[in-house]
Amino acid sequence: MKSITFRRFTQFLLITSVLSFPATFAATPSPQSAPNIGVSGSLSVDKVQRGRPAQAVVVMDIPSGFHVHSNRPLEKFLIATQLQVESPKGVRVGPVVYPRALLRNLKFSKSRVAVYEGRTPMRFNVTVPVNFGFDSTEVKARLRYQSCNDEVCFPPQTREVKIPIKIRGKGEKG
């Protein structure tokens, strides 16, 4: 009699543990996905005057709770945010001016980390030469960054932005 009761108890435990396993397995959190970071580009003027610099900007809109590493991370293993600008022949592009990084204490690092959060503008000047033969052109900006939250970093991404440039005609004002 004891062996039948013990056997039934053992079967009960086995069935209960098997049936409860899928519930605990499903309760484990799913892997997080990278945030949807908006990237856009624009010029400070409607039309660029030949021979004069115009300011261009590429803006990252980083959702709340996420960050990207700055262009000069404080740790060698972190991936820096980099903006590379490609221009047509003759059009000059000045150096990129990155915003000031925020210093944060995050769970994965014992020391502070230099990051960008929220709306993050990166500025540079564009100068169309006086003898440029077209009334429009564009610059292509390639932005490489790694987004993270306080616990996880996602694979690096590269986004391309095209910034159209309308050029004032000779003698055209404003």
N, C-alpha and C positions, 0 to 999 in steps of 0.2 A: 504494500500500500504506500509506504514511504517513497519507493522508487517511482511509482506512477505520479504522485504529487510533485516530486522533485523534477521529473521529466516534463510535466505540464508547466511547471513554474519556469523551467529553463526555456521551453518553447515560447512561453509568453514573453519572457525577456528578449529572446531573439527576434520575435515578430515585432515587438514594440520598438526595439532599436532600429530594425530595418525600416519600419514605417516612418520613424521620426527622422531618419537620416536625410531624405530629400528636403524636408522642411528646414533643417539647419543649413543644408547646402544652399538652398535658394535664398536664405537669409543673409548670406555673405554679400557684402557690397560689390557691385559691379565696378570694373575698372573705370576710372574717370576719363573723360575725353578732354582734349585741348579746347581752350576757349575760342570763341569766334571773335578774333581781333580785327576790327575794322582798320583798313589802311587806305588813305586817300591822299591825293596831291593837288596842289593848286598854285597859282601865281598871285602876287599881291596887286597886280594891275590887270585890266582887261586887255590892253595891248602894250607890248614892249616897244620902247623907243630904241632904235638902232644906236649902238655905241654907248648906251647907258645900262647899268645893271638893274635888274628887277629881282625882287626876292621871291623865291619859290619855297614851298614847304611841303613836307610829307608828314602826315599826322597818323599816329597809331591811337585807336580808341580801345583801351584795355579794360575789359569788364571788371567790375568790383570783385575782390577776392583773388584776383590774379595779378601777376607782374611779369615783366621781362627783365633780363639782366641788362645793365647799362652798357654803354659802348666801352667802358673801362671797368670790367668786373674786378673785385678785390681778390678773388681766388683764381688761380690759373686754370682750374678745371671747368670753370663756368664759361658758357658761350656768350660772347659779346654781341650786342646789337650793332649791326653794320648797315649803313646806307651807302650804296655805290650808285653814282649818277653817270649815265652815258648820254653824250650830246652829239648832235650832228656836226659834221666838219665845219670848223670856223666858229661855232658857238662855244663860248667859254663858260665853265661852271666853277664857281668858287668852292672852298672847303665846306664841308657839312659842319654846322654848329649844332651839337646835341644839347638837350636840356640838362640841367643839374640833376644828378641822381639822388634818389632818396635812400637813406641808410636804414635798413631794417634788420631786426633779429628774427631769424626763421628757424624752424625746428631742425632742418637738415644741417645747419652750420653752427659751430661754436662761436664764430665771429660774425660781425655785421656784414650784410650783403648790400651792394649798390644796385638799385633796381629803378625801373620806371613803372608807374602805375597811372591809371586813368588816361586822360588826354595827353599825348606825348608828341609835341612838334619837333621836327628836325628841319632846320632852315639852311638854305644855300642861295647864293646869287647866280643869276644867269645873265650873260651879256651877249647880245646878238651884234655881230660886227656891222659897221656902217655900210659896207658894200655887200651885205647879205642879199642874195638874189631872189628870195621868196618872200611871200607875205604871211607865211605860217610855217611852223615846224613843231617839233616836240622833243622833250627829253624823256628818257626812260630811267626810272629809279628802281633799284633792286634792293629790297629790305630783307635782311636775314636776322632772325631773332629766335630766342627760345623762351617759350612761355612756361610759367610755373604757378602753383599755388603754394601754400605754406608747407605742403607735404610731398608734392610730386612735381617733377619737371617733365615736360612733354618733348618729343623729338623736335629738333630745330625745323623751322619753316623758312621758305624764301617766297616773298610776294613781290610781284612786279607792278609798278604804277607808271602810267604814261601821263605826262603833263603837257597838254597842248599849249602852244605859244602862238598867239596872234601878234603880228608885227605891224606897227604903224607904217602907213605909206609915207613917202617923202613929202614933207610939207604938211602932213596930217597932224592936227593938234589934239591933246587931251585924250 
